Amino acid sequence: MTNAKAVITLAEVVSAYGDGSTALFNGLYSSVSAVAFQAGSPSSLYRMYPVGAIPEVAADDVRLFSILRRLAGLIGKLPDGAPLYLAVTIGAIDLLERQILCGLTGEPHLKALTKIVKQLFGERRIIIISGACAASACAVARAAADIDAGRIDSAIVLSCDALSEFIFSGFASLGALDHQQARPFDRNRAGLNLGEAAAIMVLKSPKLLCGEKVLGSIAGWSLSSDAIHVTSPDPEGRGLARAIRSAIAAAKITPADISFIAAHGTGTQYNDAMELAAFNQVFEQPRPAFSVKWGTGHTIAAAGMVQLIAACHAGKISLIPPNALTLSPEESAAGWVSSSATAISDGYMLSVNSGFGGINSALVLS
């Protein structure tokens, strides 16, 4: 489509479903969640709440670093000279935990993270994007904006977050965790499940393509802030609705051109109600929408890229994944979500994310 400002030529992910995007697709479309209780975990929190843990992570390594090594093994050569946009929320916080609990000394956790990123993905300029649970979507938007403005020809977007006592304690203190598998947009939902993931994308200028396979074309993006509360979103969804309208306008299309939506869909009372309120403000008729978090858990910073990778695949096969555990959709979700995979028509996709601090992101792709 002629309004593409940047294109995605590579996308890979390591998630609770395993290594690679194919494992993610197969897991989501199977309607089987990868979220489960972790038997034998030393932490009481892990025994109380199910999580989307990546299987077989090396116990003698910093968890996030081990996951990044597995992601690096999935990809080939990256563009020379392309900057890397690193989207994180808390960085390698599990390294800091090890240092504190074991009385170890060493590099600050963020410095250590950037060091291993350069080892695995090449010596290049790193731009850190911290946008809470919308971090990776913000990084994709920033990279696309820099390409569209002609500042760079290509970009690498990398996002990662790992399970840790720190992140567990924070969400548990808010009462945001579900003791069962999360049920986004279900009237009986009770909270989210934490997960972990690492994802990478290569973005390029559409003018400089040289035979590469295009996974998706980025046409518009926008960010907004609720400015309502540190952790709770605007219950009326006004901030997210603004971001969606602005992204659609930037893509030079109308809401009617949106075929389907990759939703944030955490499973908390506040987030899901806010999203549905925003969708109903922007669209005259429901659009098929899905969340991946029932299957992968909430992967924090990486959440936006995980769902974006799933959305690009859904567009390719004209079928969005099921909201498999949403068996009793709340009233305002009628027509938006289904527990079965849903056929979609050609058109544009919308991917949205929200995070602490009231941040909202919206990406429009074809």
C-alpha distance (Angstrom), angle and dihedral (degrees) to the residues before:
residue distance angle dihedral
M1 . . .
T2 3.78 . .
N3 3.82 97.0 .
A4 3.82 94.6 65.8
K5 3.80 110.5 131.9
A6 3.80 95.4 -179.1
V7 3.78 134.7 0.6
I8 3.80 132.7 -142.5
T9 3.81 111.3 -128.3
L10 3.81 99.8 168.1
A11 3.79 133.6 26.8
E12 3.79 129.3 168.4
V13 3.77 135.6 163.0
V14 3.79 143.8 -171.8
S15 3.80 111.1 -151.9
A16 3.78 141.2 153.1
Y17 3.81 86.8 -77.6
G18 3.80 89.8 63.1
D19 3.78 139.2 -101.9
G20 3.78 119.1 -24.0
S21 3.77 139.7 21.9
T22 3.81 92.1 -89.7
A23 3.81 89.8 61.0
L24 3.81 88.9 51.9
F25 3.81 92.9 49.7
N26 3.79 94.2 45.7
G27 3.79 91.4 49.0
L28 3.78 96.4 48.6
Y29 3.80 95.6 45.8
S30 3.80 91.4 46.6
S31 3.83 89.0 64.6
V32 3.81 88.8 -132.2
S33 3.80 116.6 128.4
A34 3.80 120.7 -134.8
V35 3.81 89.2 -154.2
A36 3.81 112.5 109.2
F37 3.79 144.5 142.6
Q38 3.78 113.5 -84.5
A39 3.80 109.1 -123.3
G40 3.77 115.2 -145.1
S41 3.80 94.3 14.7
P42 3.81 113.3 154.8
S43 3.79 91.5 -140.2
S44 3.78 122.4 84.8
L45 3.78 88.9 -148.6
Y46 3.80 91.4 60.7
R47 3.79 89.3 52.3
M48 3.81 92.8 49.3
Y49 3.80 98.7 48.2
P50 3.82 131.6 38.1
V51 3.80 115.6 -124.3
G52 3.77 139.9 -166.5
A53 3.81 94.9 -118.9
I54 3.79 121.3 176.6
P55 3.81 106.9 -117.6
E56 3.80 124.0 -114.6
V57 3.80 99.0 8.0
A58 3.80 111.0 172.6
A59 3.80 108.8 -99.0
D60 3.81 94.2 -154.7
D61 3.81 94.0 57.6
V62 3.78 135.0 69.0
R63 3.80 100.2 -86.6
L64 3.80 96.5 -130.8
F65 3.80 92.6 47.2
S66 3.79 91.6 51.4
I67 3.80 90.7 51.7
L68 3.81 91.7 49.0
R69 3.81 90.7 51.6
R70 3.78 89.6 55.1
L71 3.81 91.3 49.3
A72 3.80 91.6 50.1
G73 3.80 88.8 55.0
L74 3.81 90.8 60.7
I75 3.80 97.9 59.9
G76 3.76 137.9 64.0
K77 3.77 130.8 -146.2
L78 3.79 116.9 -21.5
P79 3.83 124.2 -145.9
D80 3.79 112.0 -78.2
G81 3.78 113.2 -115.3
A82 3.79 95.1 8.0
P83 3.81 112.7 140.1
L84 3.78 118.2 -121.6
Y85 3.80 119.2 -130.2
L86 3.80 106.1 -153.4
A87 3.81 112.8 -159.1
V88 3.80 115.1 -164.0
T89 3.78 139.4 144.9
I90 3.80 103.7 -157.8
G91 3.80 102.9 0.2
A92 3.79 118.5 -143.8
I93 3.78 92.7 -15.5
D94 3.80 90.7 156.2
L95 3.82 87.9 65.0
L96 3.80 89.8 54.2
E97 3.81 89.6 48.5
R98 3.80 90.6 53.3
Q99 3.78 91.2 49.4
I100 3.78 93.7 50.4
L101 3.81 99.1 40.2
C102 3.79 94.8 43.4
G103 3.80 97.0 36.9
L104 3.80 91.9 -118.9
T105 3.77 127.9 156.3
G106 3.76 126.7 -145.1
E107 3.77 146.2 112.4
P108 3.83 119.8 -29.8
H109 3.79 108.5 -90.2
L110 3.81 96.1 -114.2
K111 3.81 92.5 48.6
A112 3.80 89.6 49.5
L113 3.80 90.1 50.2
T114 3.80 94.6 52.7
K115 3.81 89.4 46.6
I116 3.81 93.9 55.9
V117 3.81 91.4 42.7
K118 3.81 88.9 58.5
Q119 3.80 91.0 46.7
L120 3.79 92.5 52.0
F121 3.81 102.6 34.5
G122 3.78 103.3 28.2
E123 3.78 138.4 -88.8
R124 3.80 103.0 -68.1
R125 3.79 142.9 126.7
I126 3.81 112.1 -68.2
I127 3.79 121.8 -153.0
I128 3.80 112.4 -167.7
I129 3.80 116.0 -145.4
S130 3.80 116.9 -167.8
G131 3.78 111.6 -176.2
A132 3.80 103.5 145.2
C133 3.82 111.9 -120.9
A134 3.81 90.7 -14.5
A135 3.82 91.9 55.5
S136 3.80 99.0 112.7
A137 3.81 93.0 45.0
C138 3.82 88.2 50.7
A139 3.81 89.5 50.4
V140 3.81 92.3 50.9
A141 3.81 89.4 49.8
R142 3.81 92.3 48.5
A143 3.80 92.8 48.1
A144 3.81 92.0 47.5
A145 3.81 90.4 48.8
D146 3.80 91.8 52.3
I147 3.81 91.0 49.3
D148 3.80 92.7 46.6
A149 3.81 90.9 50.0
G150 3.80 91.0 52.7
R151 3.81 94.4 -116.9
I152 3.81 91.4 122.7
D153 3.81 136.7 10.4
S154 3.80 97.8 -143.6
A155 3.79 140.5 6.6
I156 3.78 140.6 -162.9
V157 3.79 117.8 -140.9
L158 3.79 116.4 -162.5
S159 3.79 125.7 179.1
C160 3.78 131.2 177.4
D161 3.78 143.1 160.7
A162 3.80 129.4 169.2
L163 3.78 133.1 -156.2
S164 3.80 113.4 -93.9
E165 3.78 141.9 161.0
F166 3.79 88.6 -108.6
I167 3.79 96.1 57.5
F168 3.79 91.7 40.9
S169 3.79 93.1 52.3
G170 3.78 92.9 48.6
F171 3.80 96.1 53.0
A172 3.80 92.6 39.6
S173 3.81 90.6 54.3
L174 3.81 88.7 56.1
G175 3.81 92.1 51.6
A176 3.80 88.0 -122.7
L177 3.83 99.4 130.6
D178 3.79 126.2 96.2
H179 3.81 119.0 -139.3
Q180 3.81 86.9 -147.1
Q181 3.80 132.9 44.7
A182 3.81 108.9 -62.5
R183 3.81 120.1 -102.3
P184 3.82 109.2 -158.3
F185 3.82 114.5 -152.4
D186 3.81 92.2 2.8
R187 3.81 117.7 133.3
N188 3.82 88.0 -130.6
R189 3.81 95.7 50.5
A190 3.79 115.2 137.0
G191 3.78 106.6 -177.7
L192 3.77 144.1 -57.5
N193 3.80 136.0 -60.6
L194 3.79 117.2 -131.8
G195 3.77 117.8 -125.7
E196 3.77 140.3 169.2
A197 3.79 135.3 -133.9
A198 3.76 146.2 154.6
A199 3.79 121.0 -146.0
I200 3.78 135.8 177.0
M201 3.79 134.7 -166.1
V202 3.78 135.7 -178.5
L203 3.80 115.7 -145.1
K204 3.80 123.3 -167.0
S205 3.77 139.6 179.5
P206 3.82 108.8 -96.3
K207 3.81 87.2 -135.6
L208 3.80 91.6 63.4
L209 3.80 101.7 47.5
C210 3.77 113.7 134.8
G211 3.78 107.1 -172.0
E212 3.81 96.1 -53.6
K213 3.77 120.2 147.5
V214 3.82 111.4 -107.2
L215 3.81 114.6 -140.4
G216 3.80 95.7 -179.4
S217 3.79 141.4 -14.6
I218 3.80 119.8 -130.3
A219 3.78 110.6 -139.9
G220 3.80 104.8 165.7
W221 3.79 145.0 -1.1
S222 3.76 141.2 180.0
L223 3.81 141.5 177.3
S224 3.79 129.7 -154.5
S225 3.79 139.7 174.8
D226 3.79 127.2 -134.4
A227 3.84 93.3 -156.0
I228 3.81 86.9 -160.3
H229 3.81 109.1 108.4
V230 3.80 140.8 -13.0
T231 3.81 95.7 -113.1
S232 3.83 107.7 5.0
P233 3.82 121.6 77.5
D234 3.78 125.7 -133.3
P235 3.83 100.4 -80.7
E236 3.80 90.7 -143.0
G237 3.80 92.7 55.4
R238 3.79 94.0 -130.5
G239 3.80 95.5 141.5
L240 3.80 94.4 50.4
A241 3.81 90.8 44.7
R242 3.83 89.1 54.7
A243 3.79 91.3 51.3
I244 3.81 92.1 48.8
R245 3.80 93.7 48.9
S246 3.79 91.5 47.2
A247 3.81 93.5 48.8
I248 3.80 91.2 49.1
A249 3.80 90.7 49.3
A250 3.81 90.8 48.6
A251 3.80 88.7 54.5
K252 3.81 88.7 52.7
I253 3.79 93.0 -125.0
T254 3.80 135.8 107.5
P255 3.82 130.9 -115.0
A256 3.80 88.0 -102.6
D257 3.82 88.9 66.1
I258 3.81 92.7 62.9
S259 3.80 109.3 102.4
F260 3.81 100.3 -175.8
I261 3.80 143.7 -9.8
A262 3.80 132.8 -126.5
A263 3.80 99.1 -152.1
H264 3.80 130.2 -159.0
G265 3.82 89.0 -129.0
T266 3.79 103.0 169.7
G267 3.80 98.6 170.5
T268 3.81 95.2 -118.4
Q269 3.78 119.5 128.2
Y270 3.80 94.1 -120.8
N271 3.81 101.6 43.8
D272 3.79 98.3 46.9
A273 3.79 94.5 46.0
M274 3.81 90.6 48.2
E275 3.80 92.9 50.6
L276 3.78 93.8 49.6
A277 3.81 90.2 48.0
A278 3.81 89.4 53.1
F279 3.81 93.7 47.1
N280 3.80 91.8 50.4
Q281 3.81 90.3 51.2
V282 3.81 94.0 53.8
F283 3.80 104.4 35.4
E284 3.79 126.7 56.2
Q285 3.81 91.2 -156.6
P286 3.82 130.4 30.1
R287 3.78 119.5 -95.0
P288 3.81 124.0 -153.0
A289 3.80 106.1 -93.9
F290 3.77 134.1 -176.5
S291 3.78 140.9 -176.0
V292 3.80 123.9 -155.1
K293 3.81 95.6 -158.2
W294 3.80 95.7 91.5
G295 3.81 85.5 66.2
T296 3.80 106.7 30.8
G297 3.77 101.7 26.5
H298 3.79 121.0 -126.3
T299 3.79 103.7 -50.9
I300 3.83 93.1 -166.9
A301 3.83 110.7 -148.3
A302 3.81 93.1 13.3
A303 3.82 93.8 51.3
G304 3.79 95.5 96.4
M305 3.80 94.6 51.6
V306 3.80 94.0 44.0
Q307 3.81 91.5 55.5
L308 3.81 91.5 41.0
I309 3.81 91.0 55.8
A310 3.81 89.0 49.3
A311 3.82 90.4 47.3
C312 3.81 93.6 52.5
H313 3.81 89.2 52.6
A314 3.81 91.0 46.9
G315 3.79 90.0 53.8
K316 3.79 90.3 50.1
I317 3.80 94.6 53.5
S318 3.85 95.5 31.9
L319 3.80 91.5 -125.3
I320 3.80 128.0 102.5
P321 3.82 121.4 -148.1
P322 3.80 119.7 -99.7
N323 3.78 124.6 -100.9
A324 3.77 82.4 -130.1
L325 3.81 100.4 -176.2
T326 3.81 96.1 41.5
L327 3.78 97.1 100.1
S328 3.81 97.7 149.9
P329 3.82 107.4 35.5
E330 3.77 114.8 -158.9
E331 3.80 115.0 -107.5
S332 3.81 96.2 -101.2
A333 3.83 89.8 52.1
A334 3.81 93.4 63.3
G335 3.79 109.1 128.0
W336 3.80 92.8 9.5
V337 3.80 104.5 75.6
S338 3.79 134.8 31.6
S339 3.79 133.7 -175.4
S340 3.81 87.8 -134.5
A341 3.79 130.5 67.2
T342 3.80 107.8 -90.9
A343 3.79 129.7 -146.3
I344 3.80 115.0 -124.3
S345 3.78 134.0 -162.2
D346 3.79 127.5 -124.9
G347 3.77 115.4 -81.9
Y348 3.75 140.3 82.0
M349 3.79 129.3 -31.9
L350 3.78 126.7 -139.9
S351 3.81 121.5 -150.9
V352 3.81 118.8 -170.5
N353 3.79 135.2 -176.3
S354 3.79 135.8 177.4
G355 3.77 132.3 -166.9
F356 3.78 147.6 176.9
G357 3.76 114.2 -60.3
G358 3.81 89.8 44.3
I359 3.80 95.1 -82.4
N360 3.81 118.0 160.3
S361 3.79 128.8 -174.2
A362 3.78 132.4 -169.6
L363 3.80 127.5 -172.6
V364 3.81 125.6 -173.7
L365 3.81 117.6 -158.0
S366 3.76 138.3 171.6
